[in-house]
Each structure stands twice: as structure tokens, then as C-alpha cells.
Amino acid sequence: MSATATPLRPRRRPPLAAAESSLLLGHGRLPRALAGTALAVLAAVWLVPFVWAVATSVQSEQDAASPGLSPIKGAFTTEAYQQILERGNVTVWAFNSFLIAGLVTLITVVVSTLAAYGFSRGTFRGRRALLAVTVAAILVPPQLLVVPLFEQMLLFNLVDTYAAVILPQVVAPMMVFILKRFFDGIPGSWRTRPGWTGPPSSGCSCRSCCRCRGRSSPPSRSSSSSGRGTTSCGRSSSPTTPT
């Protein structure tokens, strides 16, 4: 008789009662109310600078510059927005913002992904030392790089160009470290697993079909007479000839 695979049972998730209680400070009404109140206060504090900026933008320049703690100091006016639309070049500003943001994001993701994959799966000399230098670069404040980067762009004649704005931003050590940790959590390639002979067929119900297709079980009495072996999934190892 052929061996049959034991159906795999889904793993049960650990209870989240402890995590939920730590986030909500308990399950009663009072802890929930306190947590909600604290979140509302923090959200209001975070919105104060935004509200102040909007209130200042709808006032005249004299009213906005006058001393006082109140955000509304004069009459409502849209003079500032009219001057921006008339004198400023909003379309060019928007185009430059979208272009630079898109290119920086694309190049940063590509470069950081390749570097992180090399650190995670590659084996070469100096890999640990180079990774340590990359992680140490996270500690360097961006303000210290303003003058050296400007001198470098001035040396390459890239001042007042898109490259001078894009190139200094594509080097992201933090992104490399995060993606490296992400690749470390992924198991080995499924193509390098032992016993893999190809994609699973539609008739096999075993979850580990990619492994069990390459290993045939000892032939039973019924299969020894026909000369065919059966796999651990209970399917014939030799293809059937269509009639």
C-alpha cells in the first residue's frame, strides 16, 4: 500500500490579549477613555503648527508680523495666495517637485535593494566591514554633508541642475539596513531545495509536493508487479499514457 501524506493543520495564532491590553491600558471603559483622551490631546498638539500656518496665510503681512500669541490678528484676506499665483511659477515648481521625488524614490529603491541583497545573500571579502561602515553612516547628521556635497557638485559642474538635487539623496544607508534585514528573514530560494524537480502538478493535494515528487517510496506488492513506484503523495511516479 502506498504511503499517504498527513494533512497539515493550520497553526494557531498566539493570543493577542496581552498586546491589546498593553496598548489600550486595559479592557474597561475608564482605561479606554483615558487612552482616547491622551491620543486626542497629542493629535491636537500636533495640529497646532499646521493651524497656525494656515491662519497666518490668510492675513496681511503687517498683521502676521505683529507681536502676539493669537494666530488671528487681523482681517481675513487672500492676498498672499493671489501674489503666489500671479508672480510665482507654480506649474514649474510642481513639475520639479514631482520629477525629483519620483526619480529619487526610484533610484533609491533600486540601489538600496541591490546593496541589501548583496549584504544578505552574498559572500565576499570585507562584507561585514562594509556593512559596518554602511550602518555607521546612519549616525552622520545630514547637516554635516551640505558643504562637502556642494563642493562636490561644484567640482563636477552640476550646480543648478536636477542631478545636483537628486544624486545626494539616493544614498540611503537606513534603507539598505532595513532591506537587508528583510532579505535575512526570507528563507533560501525554493529552487535550491533538495528534491525539487519542477512545479507541482494539479492532481497532488500534498503541500510539500515539490519535495515529495522527487522521492519515491519503496514499491509495494501491488506496484512491484507493475514495475512502478509511488511517491509519498500516493501518486504514480511515472506518467500515464493517454488513451
N, C-alpha and C positions, 0 to 999 in steps of 0.2 A: 504494500500500500504506500502511496506517495505521502510525503510529509506535507502538512498544511500549515500555513502561517497563522500565528495567533494574532487576532485583531488588536490593533493598538488602541488603547484608551486615551482619550484626551486628558492632558494634565490639568489639574485643578489649580486655579489661581489662588495665591495666598490671600487670606482675609485682609481687607483694607480698613478694618475698624480702627486700628492704631494710627494709621496715616491720616484718616479722616478726623479722628479726634484731636490729633496734634495740629491740624490746620484750622479746625473750627473751634478749638478750645473747649470741646465737649459736645454733647448731643442735646443739652437742654435749651430752652428758649433764651435764657439770660446769656449764656456764652455766645450763642449765635447773634443775639442783638449787639453784644459788645464787639464782636468781630466785625459785623456790618458797619457799626458806627465808626470803628477805627479805620476801616477801608474808605468810608465816605470822607472822613476828615483828611486822610492822606491824599485822596483824589482832589479834594478842594484845594489843598495846599499846592499840589502840582499844577492846577489850573490857574492859579493866581498870576504868574508871569504872562501867560497867554492872554488872559482877560485884560491885564494892564496894557499889553502891546496893542490889542485891538481898540481899547478905549483911547489910547494916545493917538492912534492913526486917524481918528475921526474928529480931531481937534486942530485948531490952528497952531502954527509953530510957536507963537508967543504964549498961548495957553499951555501947550505941552512943556515948554521950558520954564514955566513959572514954578516957584517952590510950593511944596505942599504934599501931603500924603494921599490925597484923594485922586483917583485916576481920572475923574471927570472934573475939569476945571473951567470949562468954557462952553460955548455953543457948539452944537453938532455941525460938522462940515465935512465935505468930501474933497476938499481942495488938494490934499496930499495925493489921493488916488488920481485925480484929474491931471496933476503935474506929471505923475509917472507915465500915464498913458499918452500924454502929449509930447513930453520931452524924452522919455526913455524909449528904448528899443526892446520892448517886452518879447516880441517874437524871437529875436536873436538870442536873448537871454534864456528863454525856454528851450530853444533848439540846442544851445550849448549845454544846458543842464542835462537834458535827456541823452544827448550823444555821449558826453563824458561819463555820466553814470552808467549807461549801458555798456560802453567799452571797458570801463574799469571793472565792472562786475563780471563780464565775460572773460577777460584776460586773467583776472584774479582767480576765478574758479578753475580755469584750465591749468594755470601754473601751479596753484596750490594742490590740486588733485594729483597731478603728475609727481610733484615732490613728495606728497604724503604717501602715495602708493610706493614710491621707491624706498622711503624710510621704513615702511611697514613690511613689504614683501621682498625687498632687495637685500642682497648680501654682498657687501663690498667693503673695502678697507676704509676706515675712518667714518663709518656710518654713525656710530654713537657720538663721536666728537662733533661731526657736522650737525647732528640732531641737537646736541647740547648747545651749540652756537646759535642754532635757529630758535630754540626755546629762550636762550638768554637775550636774544634780540627783542623779545616781547617787553622786557624791562626798560628798554631805551625809550624815553619820552619823545613824542613826535616833535616837540618844540626844539629839541637839540639838533634836529636834522634839517631845519628850514634853511639855514645859511649854507651848509655843505651841499644840499641839493640845488640851491640857487646857483652856487658857483659851478656845480657840475653841468647844469643846463646852460649856463653862460659859456662854458668851455666848448660845448657841443653845438652852440648857436641854435638852441631850441627855445630861447626865451620868447614869450608871447606867441606860443604855438599850442596846439592840442596835446602834443607829445609831452610838453613840459608839465602839463597838469595831470595827464593820465599815467605816465611811467612811474612817478614816485609813489603812486597809490596801489600799484599792482603787487608790490611785495608785502605780503601779509603773513608774518610768522605765526600769529594766533590761528589763522585759518589752516595753515599747514599742520599745526599741532592737533587741532580739532579733527581734521580729516584723517590724520594718522591714527588717532585713537578709534575713529570709526572703522578704518580698514583692519585694525587689530581685532575688533570684535567680530569680523566676518570669518567663518571657517574657511578651510582650504578650498581650492577650486574643485567643483564637482566633477570635472573631467579627470582629475588626478586620483580619484577614489579607487581603491583596489576592487577589481571585479567589474568595472564599468565597461560595457560592450556596446552601449548605444542607448537611445531614448527608450523608455518603457512602452510596451505595446498597450493597446486599448483594452485587451481582454484580461489583463492581470490586475487583480484587486489589491495586491500587496503594495504597501507604501515604499518599501525598500526594493522595488523591482529592479532598479538599476544595478543593485549589487547581486541580487539572487539569480539574475538571468545567466550570469557567467559561471555560477557554481551549480553543478548538477549533483543531486543526491544519489546515494547508492541505488543501483537498479533493483527493483523489487522482482518478485516472482513473475508477476504479470508482464512487467516491462522487459525482463531478461529474455523472454521468449520472442518478443518482437524486436529486440535489439535497440530499444530506445530508452534513454534516461529521462528522468523527470527532475525538474528543478524544485527548489524549496517552496515555490509558489504553487506547486501542484500542476504546472503546465508542462507540456512536452517540450523538450529542448530542441527537437528537430521540427522544421516547418512542415505543415501538412500540404499535400499536393491537391490543388483544387480540381474538382471533378467537372 
